[in-house]
Amino acid sequence: MNKLRTARRSARCLAAGAVAALALTASAAGTAVAAQPAQEAQQTPTYDCDDAFETFGLVSAFDCDSSPGAPRLGTIDGPFVINTPTDSWTCGTGLAVVPVVVLAFGCE
Protein backbone atom coordinates (compact mmCIF):
# COMPACT_ATOMS: atom_id res chain seq x y z
CA MET A 1 0.00 0.00 0.00
CA ASN A 2 2.85 2.41 0.82
CA LYS A 3 4.46 1.72 -2.57
CA LEU A 4 1.23 2.76 -4.28
CA ARG A 5 1.06 6.03 -2.31
CA THR A 6 4.71 6.74 -3.04
CA ALA A 7 4.18 6.06 -6.73
CA ARG A 8 1.18 8.43 -6.84
CA ARG A 9 3.08 11.12 -4.95
CA SER A 10 6.03 10.75 -7.35
CA ALA A 11 3.71 10.98 -10.35
CA ARG A 12 2.16 14.19 -8.97
CA CYS A 13 5.61 15.69 -8.40
CA LEU A 14 6.67 14.77 -11.94
CA ALA A 15 3.48 16.31 -13.36
CA ALA A 16 3.99 19.52 -11.38
CA GLY A 17 7.60 19.68 -12.53
CA ALA A 18 6.57 19.18 -16.14
CA VAL A 19 3.99 21.98 -15.92
CA ALA A 20 6.59 24.30 -14.37
CA ALA A 21 9.10 23.43 -17.11
CA LEU A 22 6.49 24.13 -19.82
CA ALA A 23 5.63 27.46 -18.20
CA LEU A 24 9.30 28.48 -18.09
CA THR A 25 9.82 27.41 -21.70
CA ALA A 26 6.73 29.31 -22.85
CA SER A 27 7.84 32.36 -20.89
CA ALA A 28 11.32 32.25 -22.42
CA ALA A 29 9.90 31.75 -25.90
CA GLY A 30 7.49 34.66 -25.41
CA THR A 31 10.35 36.88 -24.30
CA ALA A 32 12.41 35.93 -27.35
CA VAL A 33 9.47 36.58 -29.68
CA ALA A 34 8.65 39.86 -27.97
CA ALA A 35 12.24 41.06 -28.34
CA GLN A 36 12.43 40.15 -32.02
CA PRO A 37 10.13 42.89 -33.48
CA ALA A 38 12.27 45.61 -31.92
CA GLN A 39 15.19 44.39 -34.02
CA GLU A 40 13.29 44.29 -37.31
CA ALA A 41 11.73 47.15 -39.22
CA GLN A 42 8.07 47.04 -38.25
CA GLN A 43 5.33 47.37 -40.80
CA THR A 44 1.75 48.25 -39.95
CA PRO A 45 -0.37 45.08 -40.08
CA THR A 46 -3.03 45.32 -42.76
CA TYR A 47 -6.19 43.32 -43.36
CA ASP A 48 -7.92 43.42 -46.76
CA CYS A 49 -11.54 42.37 -46.29
CA ASP A 50 -14.53 41.92 -48.58
CA ASP A 51 -17.05 43.55 -46.23
CA ALA A 52 -17.13 45.42 -42.90
CA PHE A 53 -19.51 47.21 -40.57
CA GLU A 54 -18.67 50.03 -38.15
CA THR A 55 -20.59 50.80 -34.97
CA PHE A 56 -19.30 53.32 -32.39
CA GLY A 57 -15.63 52.76 -33.24
CA LEU A 58 -15.96 48.96 -33.45
CA VAL A 59 -15.30 47.51 -36.89
CA SER A 60 -16.39 43.97 -37.76
CA ALA A 61 -14.70 42.90 -41.00
CA PHE A 62 -15.41 39.68 -42.88
CA ASP A 63 -13.65 37.42 -45.40
CA CYS A 64 -10.20 38.91 -44.80
CA ASP A 65 -6.63 38.38 -45.98
CA SER A 66 -3.74 39.51 -43.78
CA SER A 67 -0.47 41.14 -44.75
CA PRO A 68 2.75 39.22 -44.01
CA GLY A 69 3.51 39.40 -40.29
CA ALA A 70 -0.02 40.40 -39.27
CA PRO A 71 -1.61 38.12 -36.66
CA ARG A 72 -3.97 35.62 -38.25
CA LEU A 73 -5.36 34.20 -34.99
CA GLY A 74 -5.56 35.97 -31.65
CA THR A 75 -5.10 39.50 -30.41
CA ILE A 76 -3.82 42.37 -32.52
CA ASP A 77 -1.82 44.92 -30.51
CA GLY A 78 -0.85 48.32 -31.77
CA PRO A 79 -2.13 50.22 -34.76
CA PHE A 80 -3.34 48.26 -37.78
CA VAL A 81 -5.38 48.96 -40.89
CA ILE A 82 -8.53 47.36 -42.25
CA ASN A 83 -9.27 47.96 -45.94
CA THR A 84 -12.48 47.13 -47.79
CA PRO A 85 -13.45 48.02 -51.35
CA THR A 86 -15.32 51.10 -50.06
CA ASP A 87 -13.69 52.08 -46.71
CA SER A 88 -10.49 52.05 -44.70
CA TRP A 89 -9.95 52.25 -40.91
CA THR A 90 -6.92 52.62 -38.67
CA CYS A 91 -7.55 50.79 -35.40
CA GLY A 92 -5.87 50.41 -32.02
CA THR A 93 -6.50 46.82 -30.93
CA GLY A 94 -8.47 43.86 -32.09
CA LEU A 95 -9.02 40.15 -32.54
CA ALA A 96 -8.25 38.18 -35.68
CA VAL A 97 -9.66 34.90 -36.92
CA VAL A 98 -8.47 35.19 -40.52
CA PRO A 99 -10.04 34.54 -43.00
CA VAL A 100 -13.38 34.55 -41.18
CA VAL A 101 -13.44 37.82 -39.23
CA VAL A 102 -11.36 40.66 -37.79
CA LEU A 103 -12.87 42.60 -34.88
CA ALA A 104 -11.23 45.97 -34.30
CA PHE A 105 -11.57 48.51 -31.48
CA GLY A 106 -10.71 52.20 -31.32
CA CYS A 107 -11.05 52.72 -35.06
CA GLU A 108 -11.02 56.00 -36.93
C-alpha positions, -999 to 999 in steps of 0.1 A, spaced: 0 0 0 28 24 8 45 17 -26 12 28 -43 11 60 -23 47 67 -30 42 61 -67 12 84 -68 31 111 -50 60 107 -73 37 110 -103 22 142 -90 56 157 -84 67 148 -119 35 163 -134 40 195 -114 76 197 -125 66 192 -161 40 220 -159 66 243 -144 91 234 -171 65 241 -198 56 275 -182 93 285 -181 98 274 -217 67 293 -229 78 324 -209 113 323 -224 99 318 -259 75 347 -254 104 369 -243 124 359 -274 95 366 -297 86 399 -280 122 411 -283 124 401 -320 101 429 -335 123 456 -319 152 444 -340 133 443 -373 117 472 -392 81 470 -382 53 474 -408 17 483 -400 -4 451 -401 -30 453 -428 -62 433 -434 -79 434 -468 -115 424 -463 -145 419 -486 -171 436 -462 -171 454 -429 -195 472 -406 -187 500 -381 -206 508 -350 -193 533 -324 -156 528 -332 -160 490 -334 -153 475 -369 -164 440 -378 -147 429 -410 -154 397 -429 -137 374 -454 -102 389 -448 -66 384 -460 -37 395 -438 -5 411 -447 28 392 -440 35 394 -403 0 404 -393 -16 381 -367 -40 356 -382 -54 342 -350 -56 360 -316 -51 395 -304 -38 424 -325 -18 449 -305 -8 483 -318 -21 502 -348 -33 483 -378 -54 490 -409 -85 474 -423 -93 480 -459 -125 471 -478 -134 480 -514 -153 511 -501 -137 521 -467 -105 520 -447 -100 523 -409 -69 526 -387 -76 508 -354 -59 504 -320 -65 468 -309 -85 439 -321 -90 401 -325 -82 382 -357 -97 349 -369 -85 352 -405 -100 345 -430 -134 346 -412 -134 378 -392 -114 407 -378 -129 426 -349 -112 460 -343 -116 485 -315 -107 522 -313 -110 527 -351 -110 560 -369 
